[in-house]
Amino acid sequence: MTSQGGGGGGATAAQIPTSFGHELRACLRCRLVKTYDQFRDSGCENCPFFQMEEDQERVVDCTTPNFTGLISVMDPTRSWAARWLRVGKFVPGCYTLAVSEALPHDLQNICEEDMCLMFHRNVFEWQLNISVVEHCIALGIYMHIPLMVEGALLMLKLSRTISVHTSNP
């Protein structure tokens, strides 16, 4: 099975962390968890556009040691937990449930340029750059975007017209 990892990297699976101490870090965009050395040596399999390989400063900017929980995903496309965590299109690997930092603005711009979705802070806050939304609408791309806002689940349905459906979980 080959997965595109959401970032177009085409990797079969992410490296599994070799230790579970203070050296673990999570990617601020996709929440993939590996050791600092693993990110420095091979980057993030889901976010190759960050170009972390052999760039210590970029690894520090794109990852964080401050995260909550850990889940191992073997088959993201079939795992309900992976879909719930919004990692169903990423490569198999270890993921955190939530990160406690935001991606720096210059790196958010890289995400915007590559037209990729960006996850932020916790699994219920899904940040989507407005220019990506505008581009998808212009192309007639149809999208469903679930968001948690003050306890209500909002389902944004984007096409050439935007409609908002609300439901209480």
C-alpha positions as CSV (number, residue, x, y, z in Angstrom):
1,M,0.0,0.0,0.0
2,T,1.4,3.4,-0.9
3,S,0.1,6.6,0.7
4,Q,0.7,10.1,-0.5
5,G,0.8,11.4,3.1
6,G,-1.2,14.4,2.4
7,G,2.0,16.3,1.5
8,G,2.8,14.4,-1.7
9,G,5.8,12.8,-0.3
10,G,4.8,9.3,-1.4
11,A,6.3,7.6,1.6
12,T,5.0,4.2,2.5
13,A,5.2,4.8,6.3
14,A,6.8,7.3,8.7
15,Q,9.7,6.3,10.9
16,I,8.6,5.0,14.3
17,P,10.1,6.9,17.2
18,T,13.2,5.1,18.5
19,S,12.8,6.4,22.0
20,F,9.9,7.8,24.1
21,G,11.7,10.4,26.3
22,H,12.1,14.1,26.2
23,E,13.5,14.0,22.6
24,L,10.1,13.3,21.0
25,R,8.7,16.1,18.9
26,A,5.5,16.5,16.9
27,C,5.1,18.3,13.5
28,L,3.1,21.4,14.0
29,R,1.1,20.9,10.8
30,C,0.3,17.2,10.6
31,R,1.1,16.1,14.3
32,L,3.4,13.3,13.2
33,V,5.6,12.2,16.2
34,K,9.3,11.3,15.8
35,T,12.5,12.0,17.6
36,Y,14.4,15.2,16.9
37,D,17.1,13.2,15.2
38,Q,14.6,11.5,12.9
39,F,13.1,14.8,11.8
40,R,16.6,16.2,11.2
41,D,17.7,13.1,9.2
42,S,14.6,12.5,7.1
43,G,12.1,15.4,7.7
44,C,8.4,14.9,7.9
45,E,6.9,12.3,5.6
46,N,3.6,14.3,5.4
47,C,5.2,17.7,5.0
48,P,8.2,17.5,2.7
49,F,7.7,21.1,1.7
50,F,9.1,22.2,5.1
51,Q,12.5,20.7,4.0
52,M,13.6,19.8,7.6
53,E,16.3,17.4,6.4
54,E,19.7,18.5,7.7
55,D,18.3,21.8,8.9
56,Q,18.3,21.9,12.7
57,E,16.7,25.4,12.9
58,R,13.9,24.3,10.6
59,V,13.2,21.2,12.7
60,V,12.9,23.4,15.8
61,D,10.6,25.8,14.0
62,C,8.3,23.1,12.4
63,T,8.1,20.7,15.4
64,T,7.3,21.0,19.1
65,P,8.0,18.8,22.2
66,N,4.8,20.1,23.7
67,F,2.0,17.8,22.7
68,T,-0.7,15.6,24.3
69,G,-1.3,11.9,23.8
70,L,0.1,9.5,21.2
71,I,-1.6,7.1,18.8
72,S,0.0,4.7,16.4
73,V,-1.8,4.4,13.0
74,M,-1.1,1.4,10.8
75,D,-3.7,1.9,8.1
76,P,-4.9,5.5,8.1
77,T,-7.5,5.0,5.4
78,R,-9.3,2.3,7.3
79,S,-8.9,3.6,10.9
80,W,-11.9,5.4,12.4
81,A,-9.5,6.9,14.9
82,A,-7.2,8.3,12.1
83,R,-10.2,9.8,10.4
84,W,-11.5,11.3,13.7
85,L,-8.0,12.8,14.2
86,R,-7.9,14.0,10.6
87,V,-4.8,12.0,9.8
88,G,-6.6,9.5,7.5
89,K,-4.8,10.8,4.4
90,F,-1.3,10.9,6.0
91,V,1.3,8.1,6.1
92,P,1.1,5.3,8.7
93,G,3.0,6.3,11.8
94,C,2.7,7.8,15.3
95,Y,0.6,10.9,15.8
96,T,-0.2,13.2,18.7
97,L,-3.8,14.0,19.7
98,A,-3.0,17.7,20.0
99,V,-0.1,20.2,19.9
100,S,0.0,23.2,22.1
101,E,1.8,25.6,19.8
102,A,0.9,27.3,16.5
103,L,2.9,27.0,13.3
104,P,5.0,30.2,12.8
105,H,3.5,32.6,10.2
106,D,6.3,32.2,7.6
107,L,5.7,28.4,7.7
108,Q,1.9,29.0,7.4
109,N,2.7,30.8,4.2
110,I,4.6,27.8,2.9
111,C,1.4,25.7,3.6
112,E,-0.6,28.3,1.7
113,E,1.7,28.3,-1.3
114,D,1.5,24.5,-1.4
115,M,-2.3,24.7,-1.0
116,C,-2.3,22.2,1.9
117,L,-4.6,22.1,4.9
118,M,-3.1,23.1,8.2
119,F,-4.2,21.7,11.6
120,H,-3.9,23.9,14.6
121,R,-3.8,23.4,18.4
122,N,-6.3,20.6,18.9
123,V,-8.3,18.1,16.8
124,F,-11.4,20.3,16.9
125,E,-9.8,23.5,15.6
126,W,-9.2,23.1,11.9
127,Q,-7.6,26.1,10.4
128,L,-8.0,26.4,6.7
129,N,-6.3,29.3,4.9
130,I,-8.9,31.5,3.3
131,S,-6.9,31.8,0.0
132,V,-7.1,28.0,-0.3
133,V,-10.8,28.1,0.2
134,E,-11.2,30.9,-2.4
135,H,-9.1,28.9,-4.8
136,C,-11.2,25.8,-4.3
137,I,-14.4,27.8,-4.8
138,A,-13.0,29.3,-8.0
139,L,-12.2,25.9,-9.4
140,G,-15.6,24.5,-8.4
141,I,-14.1,22.0,-5.9
142,Y,-16.6,20.7,-3.4
143,M,-15.4,20.4,0.2
144,H,-16.9,19.5,3.6
145,I,-15.1,21.1,6.5
146,P,-16.0,20.2,10.1
147,L,-15.3,22.7,12.8
148,M,-16.1,22.8,16.5
149,V,-17.2,26.3,17.6
150,E,-18.4,26.8,21.1
151,G,-19.6,23.2,21.4
152,A,-21.6,23.2,18.1
153,L,-20.4,21.2,15.2
154,L,-20.4,23.4,12.1
155,M,-20.2,21.7,8.7
156,L,-19.1,24.1,6.1
157,K,-20.1,23.0,2.6
158,L,-18.0,24.8,0.1
159,S,-18.8,24.9,-3.6
160,R,-19.5,28.0,-5.7
161,T,-21.9,29.0,-2.9
162,I,-21.1,28.6,0.8
163,S,-23.7,27.1,3.1
164,V,-23.4,26.4,6.9
165,H,-25.1,23.5,8.6
166,T,-25.0,23.3,12.4
167,S,-25.7,20.4,14.7
168,N,-25.1,19.9,18.4
169,P,-22.9,16.9,19.2
